[in-house]
Amino acid sequence: MEGVRTWLLAVTAAALLAAAAEQLAPEGAARRGVRLVCGLMLLAVMLRPLSGLLELSPRDLFAEERAAAQASVQEGTRAGEEQLSELIARETGAYIVDKAAALGAECSARVTCGRTEEGLLLPVAAEVTGALTPAQREELARLMEEELGIPKENQTYQGGEGG
């Protein structure tokens, strides 16, 4: 806002100077010449802010819009990754529950996802709640490690032993 105020003051001062110069100029060709010079001077003062824009590259002119667009893309990516993580966790949990049912156990499973060194989003931990026998736990742990890649140390079990 300060820049606009400075520009308006400069235009006003130039207009007053031009009016004074024109009044002081003698009649005839000299006055027409003064009018021409004053008009050019006033035009230059009015267009001065545009010279700053010409020095800027298109990248500088649209930096704010570019930053907003990048933020929007990052937000969309983050939201998509959260949805994908939730989907992987839900589907992996359902798979674990199905495998436990095939072993004769009833349970629920909560899966946590994480990123690998390669940047892949995969299940990294599982919490199984339900009554499983030691044999069922051991078989389910083996299946989760071999088929899902969830190491045994990242598997937890809650609940009593079943029959």
DRENTORRO-152912 format. One record per residue: residue number from 0; chain; x, y, z of N, C-alpha, C, O, CB in turn. Coordinates in steps of 0.2 Angstrom, whole numbers, plus 5000, padded with zeros to 4 digits. Atoms other than C-alpha are relative to their C-alpha. Last residue first. Glycine has a CB too. Example, Ala and Ser with C-alpha at 12.3 -4.5 7.8 and 13.67 -1.06 7.14 Angstrom:
DRENTORRO-152912
{1 A {4996 4994 4999} {5068 4995 5036} {4996 5005 5003} {4999 5011 5004} {5002 5002 4993}}
{0 A {5004 4994 5000} {5062 4978 5039} {5004 5006 5000} {5009 5005 5003} {4995 5000 5006}}
***
This chain:
DRENTORRO-152912
{162 A {5000 5007 5000} {4949 4629 5114} {5000 4997 4994} {5000 4991 4993} {4995 4997 5004}}
{161 A {5006 5003 5001} {4954 4647 5115} {5001 4993 5000} {5006 4990 5002} {4998 5002 4993}}
{160 A {4999 5005 5004} {4968 4656 5124} {4993 4997 4999} {4989 4996 5003} {5005 4995 5003}}
{159 A {4998 5006 4997} {4965 4673 5131} {5000 4994 4995} {4999 4995 4989} {4995 4997 5005}}
{158 A {5006 5004 4999} {4965 4690 5123} {5003 4993 5003} {5008 4991 5002} {4996 4999 4994}}
{157 A {5003 4999 4994} {4978 4701 5115} {4994 4995 5001} {4991 4993 4996} {4997 5008 5000}}
{156 A {5006 5003 5000} {4991 4697 5102} {4997 5001 5007} {5000 5002 5012} {5001 4992 5000}}
{155 A {5002 5001 4993} {5005 4707 5096} {4993 4997 5000} {4989 4997 4996} {5000 5007 5003}}
{154 A {5007 5003 5000} {5014 4706 5079} {4999 5000 5008} {5003 4997 5012} {5000 4993 4997}}
{153 A {5005 4994 5001} {5029 4718 5076} {4993 4997 5000} {4988 5001 4998} {5001 5003 4993}}
{152 A {4999 4995 4995} {5042 4706 5083} {4995 5006 4999} {4994 5009 5004} {5007 5002 5000}}
{151 A {5003 5003 4994} {5035 4692 5072} {5000 5005 5005} {4996 5006 5010} {5003 4993 5002}}
{150 A {4996 5004 4996} {5039 4702 5056} {4997 4998 5007} {4992 5002 5009} {5007 5004 5002}}
{149 A {5000 4997 4993} {5025 4708 5045} {5004 4996 5005} {5002 4990 5006} {4992 5001 5003}}
{148 A {4994 4997 4999} {5029 4703 5027} {5001 5004 5007} {5005 5008 5008} {5002 5005 4995}}
{147 A {5001 4993 5000} {5012 4699 5022} {5006 5004 5002} {5006 5011 5001} {4994 5002 5006}}
{146 A {5004 4997 5005} {5013 4682 5016} {4999 5007 5000} {4998 5010 4995} {4993 4996 5001}}
{145 A {4998 5002 5006} {5028 4675 5026} {4996 5003 4994} {4998 5005 4989} {4999 4993 4999}}
{144 A {4993 4999 5001} {5027 4685 5042} {5001 4998 4992} {5005 5002 4989} {5005 4997 5004}}
{143 A {4999 4992 5000} {5008 4686 5043} {5007 5001 4998} {5008 5006 4994} {4998 5003 5007}}
{142 A {5003 4998 5006} {5007 4667 5039} {5001 5007 4999} {5002 5010 4993} {4993 4998 5000}}
{141 A {4996 5003 5006} {5020 4662 5052} {4997 5003 4994} {5001 5005 4989} {5001 4993 5000}}
{140 A {4994 4996 5000} {5011 4673 5065} {5005 4998 4994} {5008 5003 4991} {5004 4999 5007}}
{139 A {5002 4993 5002} {4995 4665 5061} {5006 5004 5000} {5007 5008 4995} {4994 5003 5005}}
{138 A {5001 5001 5007} {5003 4647 5063} {4998 5007 4997} {5000 5009 4991} {4994 4995 4999}}
{137 A {4993 5001 5003} {5011 4652 5080} {4999 4999 4992} {5002 5002 4988} {5003 4993 5002}}
{136 A {4996 4994 5000} {4995 4660 5086} {5006 4999 4996} {5008 5003 4992} {5002 5002 5007}}
{135 A {5003 4995 5004} {4984 4645 5081} {5004 5007 4999} {5005 5009 4994} {4993 5002 5002}}
{134 A {4999 5003 5007} {4996 4633 5089} {4997 5005 4995} {5001 5006 4990} {4997 4993 5000}}
{133 A {4993 4999 5002} {4996 4644 5105} {5002 4997 4993} {5006 5000 4990} {5005 4996 5005}}
{132 A {4996 5004 4997} {4977 4644 5105} {5008 5001 4998} {5009 5005 4993} {4999 4992 4998}}
{131 A {4996 5005 5005} {4969 4659 5099} {5004 4995 5005} {5007 4997 5010} {5004 5004 4996}}
{130 A {4998 5006 4996} {4955 4669 5109} {5003 4995 4995} {5000 4992 4991} {4994 4996 5004}}
{129 A {5005 5006 5000} {4954 4686 5101} {5003 4994 5004} {5009 4994 5006} {4998 4998 4993}}
{128 A {5004 5001 4994} {4963 4702 5097} {4995 4995 5000} {4991 4994 4995} {4997 5007 5002}}
{127 A {5005 5005 5001} {4977 4703 5084} {4997 4999 5007} {5000 4998 5012} {5002 4993 4998}}
{126 A {5002 5002 4994} {4988 4718 5083} {4994 4996 5000} {4989 4998 4997} {4999 5007 5005}}
{125 A {5007 5002 4999} {4998 4720 5067} {4998 4998 5007} {5003 4996 5011} {4999 4994 4996}}
{124 A {5002 5003 4993} {5013 4729 5062} {4993 4998 5000} {4989 5001 4996} {5002 5005 5006}}
{123 A {4994 5001 4996} {5022 4735 5046} {4999 4997 5007} {5004 4994 5010} {5004 5006 5001}}
{122 A {5001 5002 4993} {5009 4734 5032} {5006 4999 5004} {5010 4995 5002} {4995 4994 5001}}
{121 A {5002 5007 4998} {5015 4742 5017} {4999 4999 5007} {5000 5004 5011} {5006 4996 4998}}
{120 A {5004 5000 4994} {5017 4760 5009} {4998 4992 5001} {4994 4990 4997} {4994 5004 4999}}
{119 A {5006 5004 5000} {5032 4759 4997} {4996 5000 5006} {4999 5000 5012} {5001 4993 4997}}
{118 A {5005 4995 5000} {5045 4773 4998} {4993 4996 4999} {4988 5000 4998} {5001 5004 4994}}
{117 A {5001 4998 5007} {5060 4762 4993} {4994 5004 4999} {4992 5007 4994} {4998 4993 4996}}
{116 A {4994 4996 5003} {5066 4762 5011} {4999 5002 4993} {5001 5007 4991} {5006 4996 5001}}
{115 A {4993 5003 5001} {5049 4756 5016} {5005 5004 4998} {5004 5010 4996} {4999 4993 4995}}
{114 A {4997 4999 5006} {5034 4767 5022} {5007 4996 5000} {5010 4996 5005} {5002 5007 4998}}
{113 A {4995 4996 5000} {5022 4762 5035} {5004 5000 4994} {5002 4996 4989} {5005 4998 5006}}
{112 A {4996 4999 5007} {5006 4754 5038} {5006 5005 5001} {5005 5009 5006} {4995 5002 4994}}
{111 A {4997 4993 5001} {4998 4749 5055} {5004 4999 4994} {5008 4994 4993} {5004 5001 5006}}
{110 A {4993 5000 5003} {4986 4734 5056} {5002 5007 4999} {4998 5012 4998} {4999 4997 4992}}
{109 A {4998 4993 5002} {4972 4731 5068} {5007 5000 4997} {5011 4998 5000} {4999 5004 5006}}
{108 A {4993 4998 5002} {4965 4713 5068} {5000 5008 4999} {4996 5010 4995} {5003 4996 4995}}
{107 A {5000 4994 5004} {4949 4705 5075} {5008 5002 5000} {5012 5000 5003} {4996 5006 5004}}
{106 A {4996 4995 4998} {4948 4687 5081} {4998 5006 4996} {4995 5006 4991} {5007 4999 5000}}
{105 A {5003 4993 5001} {4939 4671 5080} {5004 5005 5003} {5006 5005 5008} {4992 5000 5003}}
{104 A {5000 4995 4995} {4949 4655 5078} {4996 5006 4998} {4996 5008 4992} {5008 5002 5002}}
{103 A {5005 5002 4995} {4947 4639 5068} {5000 5005 5005} {4997 5004 5011} {5001 4993 5003}}
{102 A {4996 5004 4995} {4963 4640 5057} {4995 4998 5006} {4997 4995 5011} {5006 5004 5003}}
{101 A {4998 5006 5004} {4953 4646 5042} {5003 4995 5005} {5003 4989 5004} {5004 5001 4994}}
{100 A {5006 5004 5000} {4945 4659 5054} {5001 4993 4996} {4999 4988 4998} {4995 5004 4996}}
{99 A {5001 5003 4993} {4963 4665 5058} {4993 4996 5000} {4993 4991 5003} {4999 5006 5005}}
{98 A {4995 5005 4999} {4967 4667 5039} {4998 4997 5007} {4999 4991 5008} {5007 5003 5000}}
{97 A {5002 5005 5004} {4950 4677 5037} {5005 4994 5001} {5003 4988 5001} {5000 5001 4992}}
{96 A {5006 5003 4997} {4954 4688 5051} {4998 4994 4996} {4996 4989 4999} {4994 5005 5001}}
{95 A {4997 5004 4994} {4972 4691 5044} {4994 4997 5004} {4994 4991 5006} {5003 5005 5005}}
{94 A {4996 5006 5002} {4965 4695 5027} {5002 4996 5006} {5001 4990 5006} {5006 5002 4996}}
{93 A {5005 5005 5002} {4952 4707 5035} {5003 4994 4997} {5001 4988 4999} {4996 5003 4994}}
{92 A {5003 5003 4994} {4966 4716 5044} {4995 4995 4998} {4994 4990 5001} {4997 5006 5004}}
{91 A {4995 5005 4997} {4976 4717 5027} {4997 4997 5007} {4998 4991 5008} {5007 5004 5002}}
{90 A {5000 5006 5004} {4961 4725 5019} {5004 4995 5003} {5003 4989 5003} {5002 5001 4993}}
{89 A {5007 5003 4999} {4958 4738 5033} {5000 4993 4996} {4998 4988 4999} {4995 5004 4997}}
{88 A {5000 5003 4993} {4977 4742 5034} {4993 4996 5001} {4993 4991 5004} {5000 5006 5005}}
{87 A {4995 5005 4999} {4979 4744 5015} {4999 4997 5007} {4999 4991 5008} {5007 5002 4999}}
{86 A {5003 5005 5004} {4963 4755 5014} {5005 4993 5001} {5002 4988 5002} {5000 5002 4992}}
{85 A {5006 5002 4997} {4968 4766 5028} {4998 4994 4997} {4996 4989 5000} {4995 5005 5001}}
{84 A {4997 5003 4994} {4986 4768 5021} {4994 4997 5003} {4994 4991 5006} {5003 5005 5004}}
{83 A {4997 5006 5002} {4978 4772 5004} {5002 4996 5006} {5002 4990 5006} {5006 5001 4995}}
{82 A {5005 5004 5002} {4967 4785 5012} {5002 4993 4998} {5000 4988 4999} {4996 5003 4994}}
{81 A {5004 5002 4994} {4981 4793 5021} {4995 4995 4998} {4993 4990 5002} {4997 5006 5004}}
{80 A {4996 5005 4997} {4992 4793 5005} {4996 4997 5007} {4997 4991 5008} {5007 5003 5002}}
{79 A {5000 5007 5004} {4978 4801 4995} {5004 4995 5004} {5002 4989 5004} {5003 5001 4993}}
{78 A {5007 5003 4999} {4976 4815 5009} {4999 4993 4996} {4996 4988 4999} {4994 5005 4997}}
{77 A {5000 5002 4993} {4995 4818 5009} {4993 4996 5001} {4993 4991 5004} {5001 5006 5005}}
{76 A {4996 5006 4999} {4995 4819 4990} {5000 4997 5007} {4999 4991 5008} {5008 5001 4998}}
{75 A {5003 5005 5004} {4981 4831 4989} {5003 4993 5001} {5001 4988 5002} {4999 5002 4993}}
{74 A {5006 5001 4995} {4989 4842 5003} {4996 4994 4996} {4994 4989 5000} {4995 5006 5000}}
{73 A {4998 5004 4994} {5005 4841 4993} {4994 4998 5005} {4995 4993 5007} {5005 5005 5004}}
{72 A {4998 5007 5002} {4996 4846 4977} {5003 4996 5006} {5001 4990 5006} {5006 5001 4995}}
{71 A {5006 5004 5002} {4987 4860 4985} {5002 4993 4998} {4999 4988 5000} {4996 5004 4995}}
{70 A {5003 5002 4994} {5004 4867 4993} {4993 4995 4999} {4992 4991 5003} {4998 5006 5004}}
{69 A {4996 5005 4997} {5012 4866 4976} {4997 4998 5007} {4997 4992 5008} {5007 5003 5001}}
{68 A {5002 5006 5003} {4997 4876 4969} {5004 4994 5002} {5002 4989 5003} {5002 5001 4992}}
{67 A {5007 5002 4998} {4998 4889 4982} {4999 4993 4997} {4996 4989 5000} {4995 5005 4999}}
{66 A {5000 5002 4993} {5017 4891 4980} {4994 4997 5002} {4993 4992 5005} {5003 5005 5005}}
{65 A {4996 5006 5000} {5015 4893 4961} {5000 4996 5007} {4999 4990 5008} {5007 5001 4997}}
{64 A {5004 5005 5003} {5002 4906 4964} {5003 4993 4999} {5000 4988 5001} {4997 5002 4993}}
{63 A {5006 5002 4995} {5013 4915 4975} {4995 4995 4998} {4994 4991 5002} {4997 5007 5002}}
{62 A {4997 5004 4995} {5028 4914 4963} {4995 4998 5006} {4995 4992 5008} {5006 5004 5004}}
{61 A {5005 5005 4998} {5018 4920 4948} {5003 4995 5006} {5000 4990 5007} {4998 4995 4995}}
{60 A {5007 4997 5001} {5027 4936 4944} {4995 4995 5003} {4990 4997 5006} {4998 5002 4993}}
{59 A {5001 4995 4995} {5044 4929 4950} {4993 5003 5000} {4990 5003 5006} {5005 5006 5000}}
{58 A {5000 5004 4994} {5043 4914 4938} {4999 5004 5006} {4995 5002 5011} {5007 4996 5001}}
{57 A {5007 5003 4999} {5037 4925 4924} {5000 4996 5007} {4995 4996 5010} {4998 4996 4994}}
{56 A {5001 5005 5004} {5054 4935 4927} {4993 4997 5001} {4990 4999 5006} {5005 4994 5001}}
{55 A {5001 5006 4997} {5054 4952 4935} {4999 4994 4995} {4996 4996 4989} {4993 5000 5004}}
{54 A {4994 5003 4998} {5063 4966 4927} {4999 4993 5003} {5003 4989 5004} {5003 5005 5006}}
{53 A {4996 5002 5006} {5048 4971 4917} {5006 4996 5002} {5009 4992 4999} {5001 5005 4995}}
{52 A {5003 5006 5002} {5037 4972 4933} {5004 4997 4994} {5005 4991 4993} {4993 5001 4998}}
{51 A {4998 5005 4995} {5049 4985 4940} {4997 4993 4998} {5000 4988 4999} {4997 5002 5007}}
{50 A {4993 5002 5001} {5047 4995 4924} {5003 4995 5005} {5007 4991 5003} {5005 5006 5000}}
{49 A {4999 5005 5005} {5029 4995 4926} {5007 4997 4999} {5008 4992 4997} {4996 5002 4994}}
{48 A {5001 5007 4997} {5030 5005 4942} {5000 4994 4995} {5002 4989 4997} {4993 5000 5004}}
{47 A {4995 5003 4996} {5037 5019 4932} {4999 4994 5004} {5004 4989 5003} {5002 5005 5005}}
{46 A {4998 5007 5002} {5023 5021 4920} {5006 4997 5004} {5007 4991 5003} {5001 5000 4992}}
{45 A {5006 5004 4999} {5015 5036 4928} {5002 4993 4999} {4999 4988 5002} {4994 5002 4996}}
{44 A {5001 5000 4993} {5032 5045 4930} {4994 4995 5001} {4994 4991 5006} {4998 5007 5004}}
{43 A {4995 5004 4997} {5036 5042 4912} {4999 4998 5008} {5000 4993 5010} {5007 5003 4999}}
{42 A {5001 5007 5002} {5019 5048 4906} {5006 4995 5003} {5004 4990 5006} {5001 4999 4993}}
{41 A {5006 5002 4997} {5021 5064 4916} {4999 4992 4999} {4997 4988 5003} {4994 5004 4999}}
{40 A {4997 5001 4993} {5039 5067 4909} {4994 4997 5004} {4995 4992 5008} {5002 5006 5003}}
{39 A {4996 5006 5000} {5032 5064 4891} {5003 4998 5008} {5003 4992 5010} {5006 5001 4996}}
{38 A {5004 5006 5001} {5018 5076 4894} {5004 4993 5001} {5002 4989 5004} {4996 5001 4994}}
{37 A {5004 5001 4994} {5030 5089 4902} {4995 4994 4999} {4995 4990 5004} {4996 5006 5002}}
{36 A {4995 5003 4995} {5042 5087 4887} {4996 4999 5006} {4997 4993 5009} {5005 5005 5001}}
{35 A {4998 5007 5003} {5027 5089 4874} {5005 4997 5006} {5004 4991 5007} {5004 5001 4994}}
{34 A {5006 5004 4999} {5019 5104 4884} {5002 4992 4998} {5001 4988 5002} {4994 5002 4996}}
{33 A {5001 5002 4993} {5036 5112 4885} {4995 4995 5001} {4996 4991 5006} {4999 5007 5004}}
{32 A {4995 5005 4998} {5038 5110 4866} {5000 4999 5007} {5002 4993 5009} {5007 5004 4998}}
{31 A {5002 5007 5003} {5021 5117 4863} {5005 4995 5002} {5004 4990 5003} {4999 5001 4992}}
{30 A {5005 5003 4996} {5025 5132 4874} {4998 4993 4998} {4997 4989 5002} {4994 5005 5001}}
{29 A {4997 5001 4993} {5041 5136 4865} {4995 4996 5005} {4997 4991 5008} {5003 5006 5003}}
{28 A {4997 5006 5001} {5032 5135 4848} {5003 4998 5007} {5003 4992 5008} {5005 5000 4995}}
{27 A {4998 5002 5006} {5020 5149 4853} {5003 4993 5000} {5001 4988 5004} {5005 5005 4997}}
{26 A {5005 5002 5005} {5017 5158 4869} {5004 4997 4994} {5009 5000 4993} {4995 5006 4998}}
{25 A {5003 4995 5004} {5031 5159 4882} {4995 4997 4995} {4996 4991 4994} {5006 5004 4997}}
{24 A {4998 5000 5007} {5033 5145 4895} {4997 5006 4996} {4991 5007 4997} {4999 4993 4997}}
{23 A {4994 4995 5001} {5030 5150 4913} {5002 5000 4993} {5006 5005 4992} {5005 4997 5005}}
{22 A {5002 4993 4999} {5012 5143 4913} {5006 5005 4999} {5005 5010 4997} {4997 5000 5007}}
{21 A {5004 4997 5006} {5018 5127 4905} {4998 5007 5001} {4998 5011 4996} {4994 4995 4999}}
{20 A {4995 4999 5005} {5032 5124 4918} {4996 5003 4994} {4998 5007 4990} {5003 4994 4998}}
{19 A {4996 4994 4999} {5019 5127 4932} {5005 5001 4994} {5006 5007 4992} {5004 4999 5007}}
{18 A {5005 4994 5000} {5007 5114 4925} {5004 5007 5001} {5003 5012 4997} {4994 4999 5005}}
{17 A {5002 5000 5007} {5021 5101 4922} {4996 5007 4999} {4997 5010 4994} {4997 4994 4997}}
{16 A {4994 4997 5003} {5028 5104 4940} {4998 5001 4992} {5001 5006 4990} {5006 4995 5001}}
{15 A {4999 4993 4998} {5010 5101 4947} {5006 5004 4997} {5006 5009 4995} {5001 5000 5007}}
{14 A {5005 4997 5003} {5008 5085 4936} {5000 5008 5002} {4999 5012 4998} {4993 4998 5002}}
{13 A {4998 4999 5007} {5025 5079 4941} {4994 5004 4997} {4996 5008 4993} {5001 4993 4997}}
{12 A {4994 4995 5000} {5021 5082 4960} {5002 5001 4993} {5003 5007 4991} {5006 4997 5004}}
{11 A {5003 4993 4998} {5004 5073 4958} {5005 5005 5000} {5004 5011 4997} {4997 5000 5007}}
{10 A {5004 4998 5006} {5012 5058 4949} {4997 5007 5001} {4997 5011 4997} {4994 4995 4999}}
{9 A {4996 4999 5006} {5025 5056 4962} {4997 5003 4994} {4999 5008 4991} {5005 4994 4998}}
{8 A {4996 4994 4999} {5013 5057 4976} {5004 5003 4995} {5005 5009 4993} {5004 5000 5007}}
{7 A {5005 4995 5001} {5002 5044 4968} {5003 5007 5002} {5002 5012 4998} {4994 4999 5005}}
{6 A {5001 4999 5007} {5017 5033 4966} {4995 5005 4999} {4996 5010 4995} {4998 4993 4997}}
{5 A {4994 4996 5003} {5022 5035 4984} {4999 5001 4993} {5001 5007 4991} {5006 4995 5001}}
{4 A {5001 4993 4997} {5004 5031 4990} {5006 5003 4997} {5006 5009 4995} {5001 4999 5008}}
{3 A {5005 4997 5003} {5004 5015 4979} {5000 5008 5002} {4999 5012 4998} {4993 4997 5001}}
{2 A {4997 4999 5007} {5021 5009 4986} {4995 5004 4996} {4997 5008 4992} {5001 4993 4996}}
{1 A {4995 4994 4999} {5015 5012 5004} {5002 5001 4993} {5003 5007 4991} {5005 4998 5004}}
{0 A {5004 4994 5000} {5000 5000 5000} {5004 5006 5000} {5003 5011 4997} {4995 5000 5006}}
***
